Amino acid sequence: MVAKIKSGKSLKGALNYNENKVKQGKAELIGAVGYLKEPRNLSFYEKLLRLTDLAERNERTKTNTVHISLNFANGEKLPTELLQQITQDYMQGIGFENQPYLVYRHSDAGHPHIHIVSTNIKASGERISLHYLGQNQSEKARKAIEIKYQLVKAEEQQKQKPDIKAIPAEYGRQETKRAITNIVNQTIRTYKFTSIPELNAVLRQYHIEADRGSKDSRVYAKGGLVYWITDKKGNKTGVPIKASSIYGKPTLKTLEEKFRLNETLRKPLKEKLKTTISQALQKSTDRTSFEKLLKAQNIEVLFRRSDDGRIYGATFIDHENKAVFNGSDLGKEFSANPLNDRFHKNESVQQTTSSSPIAQTEPSNGNADLLDILLAPDQEDIGALNKIKRESKKKRKGLNL
């Protein structure tokens, strides 16, 4: 069992997320602990009011929302009654047994999982500390539950590495904010990246882009961030969505905290990735074969190229371990210049060879300029010829005098 705890400042946002899943037929409310009515008889506002009533008893605490997901291994059969008991044991283990909470069973992924929405403000107005809650109380509760109910352990579950792929966004196919929210939150939750460009390397696969604006814009100056849906060519479409309006609030400030954490989390994956890339470089003869060798290892390389085709950067996405690395962060041999020397020069030679005038007796119009360049005399030769002509002309003038 894998437990994930997210804290926030919007009880309504957390509740809306789950209720929208219910409306879509992708979730079911299976528990309402600390409420006076049965789950099926509760209205949206009754669910929300019970939590906000407690949150308002401590106005100084802004982070008053706790959103937990308990994720189980593929193939585990967990009836509703068992999930309710597991939830009760878990909430008691983390010190939330006296708090009201809502339990939703979700069916929008390949593995069974539930979401729990609660608040960390007690009836007395006292705040339950969330500091190290995930590392300490949650880990102890998780391990005890795994043993008690004979569940697949988190360590073994991680090895299964279920690859739940989001559907790329398409402007107009679904509501923009919802499409962006689903893809951005899944990417942030599963991938380890340390910069906006690294985050975008993953998001662009799903036609989403995080944008800080130009450096002279108000958005950039204020540390703002918006998300766009893009078309297949990467062009921005529609209107941008503010990061602060998305559930989970993936703002620049939030992401910068994630960058620091991911820097540590991805370190153990670095050496293995370097070895795999080095082996692919040794075996490859050109850029295409290099990309294919890496793709076979579930690694994607994205080259940044100038208008003339020169490589000025590379980003490696390890989809197997969900980690993103800029080439220069892995080592000098994976940075722009060495990669460009290896691939760009080879491609230039191949292009020149294939475009040779000897190989084409009747070149097309598209190759006419290239042939003119290849057949034209060097600039130095032209200068020398002009000099000879000028000197000959002077001599003829002298003779005529």
N, C-alpha and C positions, 0 to 999 in steps of 0.2 A: 504494500500500500504506500502510495506517495501522497504526502500531505503538503499543500501549498497555502500559505497565509498571505493575503493582501490587505493592507490597511488603507483607508482613504477618508475623505471628508464629505462624502455624499451617500447617505443611506438610501436616498431616492434613486440614485444612479445604480447602486448595487441591486436594489429590488427591481428596478426597471429591466435590467439586463436579464434576470431570471424570468420575470413575468413575460417578457417578449419571447423568450424561448418556449414558454408554455403556450402562448398564442400561436406560435409556429408549429406546434405539435412536437417540439424537440425536447421538452422537459415536462416534469410532473411534480407538483407540490406533494411531498409525502410526509411532512412533519411540520407542526407549528407548536413548538414547546414554549410554555409560558404565556399562551394565549387562552382566552376564555371560551373560544369557539373551536369547533372542528375545522381542520384546514379547508375543506371544501366549502364551508359556509362563510369564510372570511373574504371581505372585499379588499381591493387594493389599498384603500385608505386605512382600513383597520389594521392591515399588516404593517403599513408604514407608521401609523400613529403610535403603535405600541413601542416601536424602537425610538422614534423621534422624541417621545415623551421623556424617555430616560436621558437621551443625548442633551436635551435642553436643561437638564439639572446640573450640568457642568459646562457653562458657556465658555470657559477659558480653554477647554480642550477642543481643538478644531478637528483633530484626527479621531473621529468617533465611530468609524465604520470598519467592521471586520468581515471580510469575505473569504471564506475558506473553501478549497476544493480537495476532496479525498478521491484519489484515483487508484483504481484497481487493475490488476493484470488482465490481459485478454483471455477470455475463456472462463473466468471466474463467474460462477452462477450465484448471484446474491439477491435473494428475494427481499421485498420491501421491509418485512419485519426484521431481517438481519441487518439491513442498512440502518434502520432506526436504532437498533441496539448498538451498532458500531459507532454511530454518531453520538449517542448518549455517552458511551465510554470515552470517546475522544474529547468531547466538550468538558467532561469532568476532569480529564487528564490535564487539560490546559487551563483549568480554573474558571470555566464559563458555565458550570453546571446550573447556576442560579440566574443566568441571563436568558432572556427570551431569544429564540432563534427560529429561523425558517429553513427547512431542508428541501432541496429540489433534486430529484433524480434526472440527469441529463442523458439524452440519447443522440447527441450530435457529434459523436466521435467514435472511433473504432474500439475504445475500451470503456468499461463501465465506470461511471464516476458520479459524484454528487457535489452540490454546491450548498454552502451554509452561509446565511446572512445574519449578522448579529451586531451588537454594539458593545463597546468596552466601558460604557458608563453604567455604574450600578444604580440601584434605586436610591441609595444614599447620596448620590452625586459623586462618589469616589470613582477615580479612574483606574481601570485595570491596565497595568503597564504592558505594552506590547514589545518592549525592548528585549531582544533575544528570545522572544516567545517561540519562534520557529526552531531555533537551535537547541533550546533546552526542553521546555515542557512538551512541545509538539513531538520531538524526537523520541522522548521517553514513552509518551502515549502511543505513538505509532508502533514502536517495537513491541509493546505489551499487547496491543490489539492483534498484531500479526501472529503472535504466539497463541493467544487465546482462541482466535477464530481460524487458525491454520491458513492464513492468507499468504500469497506470494510476497516475499520480502521485497522492500524497495530496491535493494541492491540487485536482486535478480530481475526485477521488473525493468530496471534501467537497461539491462542487457538485451531485453526484447526490442527496445528502441522502435516503438510503433511510429510509423511515418504518416502522420495525419496531415495531408496537404490541403491547403485552402484553395478554393477556386479563384483564379485571377479575376480581379474586378473588371467590370465593363460598364462604362458610363451609360446610364439609362436602363440597364437591365434590372438593377435593384436600387434601393434608396442609398444615396451616396454615403451618408454618414454611417449607416449600418455596415456597408461593405468595407469602408475604411477601418472602422472600429474592430471588426472581426479579424481582418488580416493583420493590422498593426499589433493588436494585443497578442495574437498567436505568435507572431514573429518575435516580439519582445520577450515573451514567456519562454520560448524554446531555443532561440539563438543567442550566442555569446559574441557581442560586437563591442567595439570601444570608441566609435566615432559615428557621426551622422553618415559620412560616405559608406562606411561598412554596413550600417543599418540599411541604407538605400540599395546596397548590392543585393540584399535579400528581398526587400520590398518591391524592387523593380521587376522581379520575376512574377509578381502578382499585380503588376500595373499600378503600383502605388509609389508615391515619392514624398519623403519628408523634406520640407523646404524652409530654410531660414530667411529667405529673401536675399536680395542683393546687399552688399556691404554698406551701401549708402541709403538703404531703406529704413523706415521706422520700425518695421518688424524685426530686422536684424539688430538695430540699436537698442531695442527694448528686450532683447533675448527671447523674442517670440518664435513660434514654430507652427506651421500649417502643414496639412497633408492634402495631396492632390490624387485624383485618379488620372492615369495617363493612358494614351492609346498604345497600340502595338509598336509604334515607332518611338515611344517615350515622350510624346508631346502632351503637355498638360491639357486636360479637358474639364469642362464644367466650372464649378466654383470650389475654392479650397475650404477645408474644414479646420477650424482652430483646434490645436492640440488640447487646450483647456476645456473644450466642450465634449471631448470624447471620453467615454467611460474608462476609468483607470488613469486619466489625465497624463498621457505620454508627452508631457511638455519637455522643453530643453533641460530645465532644472531636474526633472525626474530622470531623464535619460542620462544626464551627467553622473548621477549617483549610480545608475546601472553600468555606465562605462567603467567606473572604478571597481565595481564588484566583478564585472566580466573580465577585467584585466587579470584578476587572480584566478578566476574559474577556468579560463582557457589555457593557462600556463602549462598544465600537465599534458595538453594535447599538441603542444608546439613541436616537440622533437619528432614525434611520429609522423606528423604532417610534412615536416622538412625532409625526412627520409623518403617518404612516398613521392614527393615532388622531385627530389634529386634523381631517384630511379627512373622516373618518367622522362626527365631531361636527358639522361644517358641513353635511353632506348629510342627517343623520338628523333626524327630526321627533319621535321618542320613543325610549324605551329599547330597545324591540324592534327597531326599524329600525337603531339603533346597533349592537346585538349582531349582527344579520344582516350588516351591512356589514363588520364586523371578521371575522366567521366566513368570509366570502368571501376574506379575506386570510390565512386560517389562523391567526387570532388570536382567543383566547377571553378574554372579560372576565367576572370573577366579582364580583358585588356583594355586600357585606356589609350586611344590612339589619336595622333594629330591628323590634320587634313592630308598630309603627305604619307600617312600610314605608319609613321614612327611611333613606337611604343613609349609612352611616358609614365606608365604605371600599371600595376596588376593587383587584383584582389582575388584571394583564394577563399572559396566557400566550402568548408568541410560539412557536407550534408549528413554524413554518418554520425559525426559527433556534435553537429549543430554549432560550429565555431567559424568565425570570419577573421581572416588575417590579411592585412596589407602586405604585399610582397616584401617591402623593405623591413617590415617588422620581423619577418622570418629570417632574414639574413641578406647580405649584400648580393649574393649570387642570385637572389630572387627579385632584386629591384629592377628598375626600368632599364638602365644602361646594359647590363649583362644580357637580359632577355631580348632587348632590341638588337644587340650585336649578334645574338644567336639566330633570331628568327627574321628580322627585317632585312638583313643583308642577304640571307639565303633566298628570301622571297624576291628581292630585287634582282638577284642573279637569274632566278628562274624566269621572271617576267621578261628580262632583257633577252635571254636565250630564246624564249618562245616567241618573242616579237622580232627576232633577227630578220633583216631583209632577204637573207639567203634562203630562209625557210618559207618566204611568202613571195611568189612571183607576181601576184596581183593583189597588193595590199588594199584593204578596205579603207574608206575615208577616215575611219576612226584611228587608223595607224599612220595616216599621212604625215601628221606632225612629228611623230616619233621617228619616221624614216628621214624626214627633213633634217632633224637634229643629228641623227646618226651619220648622214651623208654629207652634212655641211662641214667645211673646213674649220679648223680651230681658229679662235679669235686672234691668237698670236700670228698664225699664218697669214690671215687677212691683213694684219698690220704690217707684216714684212713685205707683202706684195704691194701694198699702197706706197711704202717707202721707196721700193725699187722703181715704181712708176713715176714718183715725184722726181727722183734723182735722174731718171732717163729723160724726163721732160726738160729739166734744167740744162742737161747736156745738149739737147737738140736746139734749145734757145741760144746757147752759147755759140754753137756752130753756125746758126743762122745770122748771128751778129757779125 
